[in-house]
């Protein structure tokens, strides 16, 4: 009788381990990725705001080049893979958000 109870407990523990491996660990990874992405977006906003404050409106091309350079360095340092087009769109989005924020 005790052997049956031990076998049932082992089976239940095995099922729990499978559930943890298949469901909970991927959820944790997603949360970590979300946090990493949020930090990245915050960094982009800081870069864009800094470029807006340190350069004149006539230096828009230089602002964008510097922002792309800084964001690319951040991505490389944090092992995040994005295309140049993605980086450009994210920076443009941050610029538009900043302009909307400034106009309010």
QUIZIPE-V441813 format. One record per residue. RES is the residue in one letter. PHI is phi in whole degrees, 0 to 359 (* if undefined). Layout:
RES:PHI / RES:PHI
This chain:
X:* / X:295 / X:296 / X:294 / X:296 / X:297 / X:297 / X:296 / X:297 / X:297 / X:294 / X:298 / X:297 / X:298 / X:295 / X:298 / X:297 / X:296 / X:299 / X:299 / X:294 / X:276 / X:247 / X:284 / X:299 / X:299 / X:295 / X:296 / X:299 / X:297 / X:297 / X:296 / X:298 / X:300 / X:296 / X:299 / X:293 / X:297 / X:298 / X:297 / X:297 / X:298 / X:298 / X:300 / X:299 / X:296 / X:299 / X:296 / X:298 / X:296 / X:295 / X:295 / X:279 / X:264 / X:235 / X:279 / X:301 / X:290 / X:261 / X:302 / X:296 / X:293 / X:301 / X:293 / X:301 / X:295 / X:298 / X:299 / X:299 / X:295 / X:294 / X:297 / X:299 / X:298 / X:298 / X:297 / X:296 / X:257 / X:53 / X:249 / X:259 / X:222 / X:280 / X:299 / X:295 / X:298 / X:300 / X:300 / X:295 / X:294 / X:295 / X:300 / X:297 / X:296 / X:296 / X:296 / X:298 / X:295 / X:296 / X:296 / X:298 / X:290 / X:282 / X:273
